[in-house]
Amino acid sequence: MLYSRCVILAASLALLAAFLHATWNIVVKQTGDRFLALWAQFVFAGSLAFIALVGWTLFFTPPNIAWWWSIFSGCGHLPYVMLLAKAYDKNDFSLTYPIARGAGALSAAILGLIFLGDNLSALSMAGIAVVIFGLWVLVSGQPINNIFPALGVAATIGIYSVVDAYGARNSDAVAFALSVFVSGATTITLWALVTRAKELKTFLAAEWKPAAFGGIMSISGYSMVVYAFSLAPVGYVATMRESSVVIAALAGWKYLKEDDHKRRLASAMIVVVGLVVLVVGR
């Protein structure tokens, strides 16, 4: 009974995080310079996380954080940001987002089985396979060079999801999630200072409102996911989170006015079926 309640809580957190995640990605897609938009979001999210950790330490006790794993995750977020910005430059939101998130769930599930000893039933694995079929429907006919950046994003998602799951399970999950934002903001900012230092102040002054909005949504949603990692297998949580692909398909069609909406919506519905199978399999 307790395990079932944990799984239900993990699923609820992952679904809410999916909505928040899709929303801030739409904000990034609509920004002219996507890398700087992602950098600015991490600056705000990392600053909020740092303040929260300082307050936690001063008013309570220093939280238990697996800092080495947090640093590894922060380093992994740099290629994630770079590839995601490139992917949004090359393709529609309703194409890039489902590829990155769906394939990311698959890689997270496989790496979780290999490195974390997670257990997924045969039916759950079948659900993941249905999700992947839905993604195949989406990308069929697309030039392979156009989807490489999104697949690269998926690979980084799988890697840092496993790192985050291990860190969350071996420290305070919420504190670890906050520390990942501090590490990620530090890593991405160092790279931005080396490569685009002259543009940072001007961009932040002009785009601080959407950056702050995205940063708050990002840190809220990711904290939910990392806490969910401590309650259920990483493949289960990561795949539930990818219900955001449905939001992406609808937003791309109705809000961003992107083409090929019938196939993209059909792909999203197949992904939903896979998610239902995954949940039933648990």
C-alpha positions as a printed NumPy array, in Angstrom:
array([[  0.   ,   0.   ,   0.   ],
       [  2.774,   2.427,   0.924],
       [  4.614,   1.639,  -2.32 ],
       [  1.447,   2.276,  -4.343],
       [  0.969,   5.638,  -2.672],
       [  4.566,   6.554,  -3.455],
       [  4.081,   5.658,  -7.102],
       [  0.858,   7.688,  -7.301],
       [  2.581,  10.683,  -5.728],
       [  5.534,  10.304,  -8.098],
       [  3.162,  10.183, -11.093],
       [  1.276,  13.299,  -9.934],
       [  4.482,  15.255,  -9.44 ],
       [  5.826,  14.146, -12.828],
       [  2.62 ,  15.19 , -14.637],
       [  2.583,  18.648, -13.054],
       [  6.266,  19.029, -13.867],
       [  5.447,  18.104, -17.478],
       [  3.113,  21.078, -17.8  ],
       [  5.644,  23.48 , -16.29 ],
       [  8.437,  22.096, -18.457],
       [  6.544,  22.446, -21.727],
       [  5.545,  25.99 , -20.803],
       [  9.053,  27.307, -20.191],
       [ 10.296,  25.58 , -23.335],
       [  7.693,  27.506, -25.339],
       [  9.086,  30.705, -23.83 ],
       [ 12.588,  29.717, -24.99 ],
       [ 11.413,  28.792, -28.489],
       [  9.874,  32.241, -28.92 ],
       [ 13.103,  34.018, -27.938],
       [ 15.473,  35.09 , -30.709],
       [ 18.664,  33.839, -29.059],
       [ 17.77 ,  30.478, -27.542],
       [ 21.125,  29.776, -25.884],
       [ 21.099,  33.087, -24.034],
       [ 17.438,  32.538, -23.115],
       [ 18.338,  29.191, -21.547],
       [ 21.382,  30.712, -19.841],
       [ 19.265,  33.515, -18.35 ],
       [ 16.7  ,  31.028, -17.06 ],
       [ 19.429,  29.02 , -15.373],
       [ 20.821,  32.215, -13.824],
       [ 17.481,  33.007, -12.2  ],
       [ 16.775,  29.407, -11.219],
       [ 20.293,  28.916,  -9.861],
       [ 20.084,  32.157,  -7.872],
       [ 16.761,  31.121,  -6.317],
       [ 18.184,  27.687,  -5.524],
       [ 21.28 ,  29.199,  -3.909],
       [ 19.159,  31.512,  -1.734],
       [ 16.974,  28.574,  -0.695],
       [ 19.987,  26.457,   0.261],
       [ 21.549,  29.303,   2.252],
       [ 18.27 ,  29.862,   4.102],
       [ 17.929,  26.124,   4.698],
       [ 21.425,  26.034,   6.219],
       [ 21.022,  29.165,   8.371],
       [ 17.539,  28.534,   9.759],
       [ 17.597,  24.753,  10.024],
       [ 20.569,  22.44 ,   9.531],
       [ 22.858,  22.026,   6.502],
       [ 21.033,  19.67 ,   4.132],
       [ 22.565,  16.387,   3.113],
       [ 23.658,  16.861,  -0.514],
       [ 25.698,  14.513,  -2.708],
       [ 27.69 ,  17.426,  -4.136],
       [ 29.946,  15.412,  -6.436],
       [ 26.905,  14.012,  -8.208],
       [ 25.398,  17.486,  -8.311],
       [ 28.534,  18.805, -10.011],
       [ 28.441,  15.953, -12.538],
       [ 24.817,  16.801, -13.293],
       [ 25.643,  20.499, -13.628],
       [ 28.331,  19.696, -16.182],
       [ 25.841,  17.533, -18.072],
       [ 23.426,  20.442, -18.323],
       [ 25.863,  22.467, -20.436],
       [ 25.652,  20.214, -23.538],
       [ 21.914,  19.904, -22.851],
       [ 21.484,  23.676, -23.132],
       [ 23.749,  23.997, -26.17 ],
       [ 22.045,  21.186, -28.073],
       [ 18.538,  22.282, -27.119],
       [ 19.197,  25.807, -28.38 ],
       [ 20.53 ,  24.395, -31.655],
       [ 17.574,  22.037, -32.005],
       [ 15.072,  24.878, -31.584],
       [ 16.992,  26.902, -34.162],
       [ 16.642,  24.111, -36.734],
       [ 13.103,  22.767, -36.222],
       [  9.57 ,  23.47 , -35.021],
       [  8.775,  23.248, -31.33 ],
       [  6.198,  20.483, -31.874],
       [  8.851,  18.393, -33.646],
       [ 11.95 ,  19.05 , -31.553],
       [ 10.368,  18.846, -28.122],
       [  8.717,  15.401, -28.502],
       [ 11.882,  13.903, -30.009],
       [ 14.103,  15.213, -27.231],
       [ 11.781,  14.34 , -24.355],
       [ 10.508,  10.987, -25.641],
       [ 13.9  ,   9.611, -26.61 ],
       [ 15.246,  11.066, -23.363],
       [ 12.775,   8.947, -21.407],
       [ 13.936,   5.847, -23.254],
       [ 17.601,   6.527, -22.565],
       [ 16.831,   7.292, -18.902],
       [ 14.911,   4.032, -18.534],
       [ 17.683,   1.953, -20.116],
       [ 20.448,   3.619, -18.11 ],
       [ 18.36 ,   3.281, -14.938],
       [ 18.076,  -0.457, -15.524],
       [ 21.807,  -0.781, -16.193],
       [ 23.305,   1.475, -13.52 ],
       [ 20.666,   1.866, -10.786],
       [ 19.118,  -1.583, -10.702],
       [ 15.61 ,  -0.226, -11.378],
       [ 12.912,  -2.784, -12.063],
       [ 10.376,  -2.302, -14.839],
       [  7.834,  -4.996, -15.702],
       [  7.477,  -6.412, -19.201],
       [  4.249,  -4.455, -19.612],
       [  5.99 ,  -1.239, -18.574],
       [  8.723,  -1.903, -21.094],
       [  6.025,  -2.485, -23.726],
       [  4.601,   0.918, -22.809],
       [  7.967,   2.533, -23.396],
       [  8.141,   0.753, -26.756],
       [  4.776,   2.262, -27.719],
       [  6.115,   5.698, -26.79 ],
       [  9.078,   5.137, -29.064],
       [  6.792,   4.03 , -31.892],
       [  4.882,   7.264, -31.489],
       [  8.121,   9.167, -31.86 ],
       [  8.983,   7.176, -34.985],
       [  5.678,   8.279, -36.503],
       [  6.717,  11.844, -35.733],
       [ 10.203,  11.769, -37.258],
       [  9.563,   9.56 , -40.283],
       [ 10.441,  11.473, -43.416],
       [ 12.473,  14.117, -41.604],
       [ 16.065,  14.775, -42.774],
       [ 18.337,  12.99 , -40.32 ],
       [ 20.609,  16.026, -39.925],
       [ 17.672,  18.064, -38.641],
       [ 16.898,  15.701, -35.786],
       [ 20.478,  15.028, -34.623],
       [ 20.504,  17.959, -32.145],
       [ 17.224,  16.768, -30.602],
       [ 18.618,  13.239, -30.293],
       [ 21.7  ,  14.72 , -28.649],
       [ 19.444,  16.451, -26.138],
       [ 17.79 ,  13.094, -25.476],
       [ 21.159,  11.492, -24.73 ],
       [ 22.075,  14.209, -22.229],
       [ 18.649,  13.851, -20.574],
       [ 19.24 ,  10.137, -20.075],
       [ 22.675,  10.695, -18.563],
       [ 21.811,  13.49 , -16.159],
       [ 18.526,  11.808, -15.17 ],
       [ 20.442,   8.778, -13.913],
       [ 22.988,  10.99 , -12.153],
       [ 20.166,  12.97 , -10.532],
       [ 18.309,   9.831,  -9.511],
       [ 21.413,   8.45 ,  -7.79 ],
       [ 22.12 ,  11.778,  -6.098],
       [ 18.518,  12.169,  -4.927],
       [ 18.466,   8.652,  -3.483],
       [ 21.686,   9.233,  -1.573],
       [ 20.908,  12.668,  -0.127],
       [ 17.963,  14.932,   0.598],
       [ 16.054,  14.861,  -2.709],
       [ 14.783,  18.456,  -2.68 ],
       [ 18.115,  19.887,  -1.534],
       [ 19.869,  17.884,  -4.222],
       [ 17.511,  19.279,  -6.868],
       [ 18.325,  22.799,  -5.716],
       [ 22.043,  22.052,  -5.805],
       [ 21.759,  20.856,  -9.417],
       [ 20.466,  24.27 , -10.439],
       [ 23.364,  25.954,  -8.656],
       [ 25.84 ,  23.631, -10.38 ],
       [ 24.138,  23.966, -13.762],
       [ 23.948,  27.77 , -13.563],
       [ 27.629,  27.919, -12.623],
       [ 28.748,  25.644, -15.47 ],
       [ 26.626,  27.342, -18.138],
       [ 27.601,  30.828, -16.955],
       [ 31.297,  29.999, -17.085],
       [ 30.871,  28.832, -20.676],
       [ 28.815,  31.916, -21.566],
       [ 31.48 ,  34.196, -20.073],
       [ 34.153,  32.515, -22.179],
       [ 32.199,  32.554, -25.441],
       [ 29.701,  35.467, -25.301],
       [ 30.618,  37.729, -22.381],
       [ 29.839,  41.004, -24.193],
       [ 26.218,  40.002, -24.857],
       [ 25.165,  38.762, -21.423],
       [ 24.383,  42.035, -19.651],
       [ 22.435,  43.476, -22.584],
       [ 20.384,  40.326, -23.068],
       [ 19.57 ,  39.981, -19.378],
       [ 18.46 ,  43.623, -19.155],
       [ 16.108,  43.172, -22.123],
       [ 14.771,  39.682, -21.364],
       [ 14.797,  39.422, -17.566],
       [ 11.008,  39.029, -17.221],
       [ 10.593,  35.899, -19.401],
       [ 13.873,  34.588, -17.984],
       [ 12.605,  34.974, -14.409],
       [  9.274,  33.392, -15.362],
       [ 11.007,  30.44 , -17.003],
       [ 13.491,  30.082, -14.17 ],
       [ 10.759,  29.816, -11.55 ],
       [  8.835,  27.258, -13.601],
       [ 12.   ,  25.323, -14.318],
       [ 13.15 ,  25.03 , -10.718],
       [  9.654,  24.17 ,  -9.48 ],
       [  9.104,  21.443, -12.058],
       [ 12.571,  19.934, -11.802],
       [ 12.413,  19.779,  -8.005],
       [  9.189,  17.81 ,  -8.345],
       [ 10.828,  15.369, -10.745],
       [ 13.949,  14.82 ,  -8.641],
       [ 11.814,  14.18 ,  -5.563],
       [  9.734,  11.743,  -7.629],
       [ 12.984,   9.945,  -8.552],
       [ 13.362,   9.096,  -4.858],
       [  9.907,   7.465,  -4.825],
       [  9.82 ,   5.401,  -8.032],
       [ 12.093,   3.964, -10.78 ],
       [ 13.792,   6.614, -12.911],
       [ 12.369,   5.203, -16.16 ],
       [  8.832,   5.387, -14.752],
       [  9.185,   8.987, -13.579],
       [ 11.021,  10.192, -16.689],
       [  8.453,   8.626, -19.006],
       [  5.485,  10.017, -17.054],
       [  7.094,  13.423, -17.312],
       [  7.15 ,  13.097, -21.073],
       [  3.382,  13.516, -21.196],
       [  4.469,  17.076, -21.894],
       [  4.811,  16.033, -25.557],
       [  1.021,  16.244, -25.84 ],
       [  1.133,  19.833, -24.602],
       [  3.919,  20.513, -27.084],
       [  1.92 ,  19.121, -30.018],
       [ -1.145,  21.166, -29.116],
       [  0.85 ,  24.333, -28.432],
       [  2.751,  23.985, -31.702],
       [ -0.506,  23.72 , -33.626],
       [ -2.772,  26.205, -31.842],
       [ -0.351,  28.682, -30.298],
       [  2.712,  28.693, -32.547],
       [  0.762,  27.914, -35.765],
       [  3.165,  25.166, -36.87 ],
       [  2.406,  22.862, -39.809],
       [  1.861,  19.078, -40.021],
       [ -0.318,  19.15 , -36.927],
       [ -2.317,  16.003, -37.785],
       [  0.713,  13.718, -37.749],
       [  2.169,  15.44 , -34.695],
       [ -1.084,  15.125, -32.766],
       [ -1.394,  11.473, -33.827],
       [  2.139,  10.864, -32.593],
       [  1.299,  12.544, -29.297],
       [ -1.776,  10.339, -28.841],
       [  0.299,   7.213, -29.441],
       [  2.69 ,   8.465, -26.797],
       [ -0.262,   8.896, -24.402],
       [ -1.284,   5.279, -25.001],
       [  2.262,   4.22 , -24.189],
       [  2.161,   6.195, -20.955],
       [ -1.113,   4.523, -19.943],
       [  0.413,   1.095, -20.609],
       [  3.45 ,   2.101, -18.569],
       [  1.305,   3.078, -15.579],
       [ -0.82 ,  -0.074, -15.791],
       [  2.374,  -2.117, -15.934],
       [  3.413,  -0.787, -12.527]])
